[in-house]
Amino acid sequence: MRPSRNQKLIEALAVEIKARRQELALTQEDLAGRCDLDRPFISLIEVGKKQPTISVLYRLASALELSFADFVGRVESRYLQAG
């Protein structure tokens, strides 16, 4: 699969992951441990340098204590607000 070229969507995803992680008072290391990923990978996602697969997004949603649908909805809201 090719990476998305929709920079606004990538940024909305990155911002939502970081914002939710901070809402839960988690470090990147904490989040990485919750979803069995490396901390540098979390960092790269949060700055929009990496685009996670759907299965990784599902693990991130769970680690962020959200259903997948709620997580996607929050990303979509940020995306739409970016105009």
Secondary structure as UniProt FT lines:
FT   HELIX           7..23
FT   TURN            24..25
FT   HELIX           28..35
FT   HELIX           39..46
FT   TURN            47..48
FT   HELIX           54..63
FT   TURN            64..65
FT   HELIX           68..81
//
